[in-house]
Amino acid sequence: MLAPAFAAATAAAVALAVWGAGISGSLDRERSARRAEAGALAAFADPAATRTSSGNASLAVASGRGAFSLARLPPAPAGKIYQAWVIPPGKAPIPAGLFDVRGGRVVIVLEPTVEPGAIVAITLEAAGGAPAPTGTPLLAVKTSVA
């Protein structure tokens, strides 16, 4: 008689643990997104930042930290993801972050240092990203030369 009650209690505990882990993961992703947004806002608000715009893209760089804002970008097709690149003058592209678009607009903080004269480019890559761009950039913005 205790065995069915114990089995039900165990099943309920496992279900609650799985549900709690899902909530925790969702909260971690939300917190990470908010930190990235705060970093991007700080770069765009910094009076010492250099700003460059081209069409639907804006780039702000302050003390080597860059933030990129894109508008009117459709969601990536199934199995694909957008990837940002920082291309220092005369050097190979450096992966700078993966992102998808919801609502047509995205703001990302670029992971590597963005030096003066670098190009920030966006490509569409296979899910998971790529170590180097696999196609022509969808857009590119060159930073100001200090």
C-alpha positions, 0 to 999 in steps of 0.5 A: 500500500505504501509502494504506490504512494511512494512511487507517486511521490517520487514521480511528483518530485522528479517532475518538479525537479525537471520543471525547476531546472527548466525555469532556472535555465530560462531565467539564466538566459533572460539574465544573460540577455539583460546583461548584454543589453546593459553592456550595449546600452553602455557602449551606445551611451558612452560619450567617448564612443565612436559611432558608425551607421550604415543602413539598418546597422549601427555600431558603437565602440568605446575602449575597444568594446563594441555593440552592434544594433540591427533593424529590419532583419528577418529571423534566421531560416530553420537550421541557420543562425546569424553570426557576427564577425570582427575583422581587424585591419589586415587580419582574419575574421574573429567570431564575435557572437551568434544571434537570432532575431525576434521582432526584426531588431537585435542589439549584441555586444561584440565579444572580441576587442574592436580596434580602430579601422576594423570591420564588423560583419554579419553572415548567415551560418549553419546552426552552431556557427562557423570558425570562419565566414562561409559566405558573403556578409549580409552587411558590414560596417567599418569602424572609425579610424582613431 
